[in-house]
Amino acid sequence: MIYSVKNDFMEVCISGTGAEIISIVNNETFKEYIWQGDEKYWLGHAPVMFPICGRLFEGKYTYNGKTYEMPNHGIARSSKFRLTAAKRDEITLTLEADESTMEKYPFNFRFDITFKLVDNVLEVIHNVKNCDDKELIFTVGGHPAFNVPLNEEFKFEDYYVEFDNPCDAMRVDFSPTCFCTKNDKLFNGGAVKRIDLKHELFDNDAIFLYNTDKVITLKSDCAEEAVTLSFENMKYIGLWHAPKTDAPYLCIEPWCGIPANDGVIDDLETKEEMIHLPSGFSFTNSYSIKIN
């Protein structure tokens, strides 16, 4: 099932599978901002990360002495969400625990994602409720991919990402297999504001940063089209496209969590950067996408 929200500025389509944004179109220019997928590079659009961000070592974790398997980025991206609220410019899609989720993630939860349009801004609001009688352990994140170039008259290298303010960003250090090494370093010597895009940036996979400004814009000095992400409640921001390719898109990924450490099968109760939510409580965070 495909759902949509619209207003005078834009129309957004969301898949019921994974609550994944699959299209953002400017109503005036009919410009498509979301990567439409290509098996040559990557078939995704904007998968949702829950209850983990990134990958687990050997695809496994332990909890209460039992070993579980979970795919990269968790269970939400392949799960069927149901529509629980709808207006012209706002919808909520919901995932609740069932037998199939319990096999990979032994918790009773409700995960609501609200997509709300305010002028030329799409707000993506995550709400996780602990419906269990024990602590709920999870994290959340987004993985939206944008067409680059946004204007076909230009090329990938004409674009850059820019923070609103300079920041002494730290880069998460990854092993060749994309696990954390705990050797994080200052990115580009500090005072980072602008990162010029070139495909070689992603030859060793993603660039993940923290201690950054919380507003980042994808733009070009040659074109009017731009995308701005605001992610006040997310610690990390990632930049990625398929490594060692000329992929014509850029993922800008706000995450609360990080992948496993290299060589370590995590115990969920001690895994780094996880949210521990008491029984009966709810957790809310959000990010937004502004198009120009």
CORGI-V827715 format. One record per helix or strand of 2 or more residues. SS is the DSSP state (2 for helix, 1 for strand). FROM is the first residue (numbers start at 1). TO is the last residue. If there is no record, write none. Layout:
{{SS	FROM	TO} {SS	FROM	TO}}
//
This chain:
{{1	2	6} {1	10	15} {1	20	26} {1	48	50} {2	57	59} {1	60	63} {1	66	69} {2	76	78} {1	82	87} {1	90	96} {2	99	104} {1	109	118} {1	121	130} {1	136	138} {1	141	142} {1	144	147} {2	156	158} {1	159	167} {1	170	171} {1	185	186} {2	187	189} {1	192	196} {2	199	202} {1	207	210} {1	215	220} {1	227	230} {1	236	240} {1	249	255} {1	266	267} {1	275	277} {1	282	291}}
//
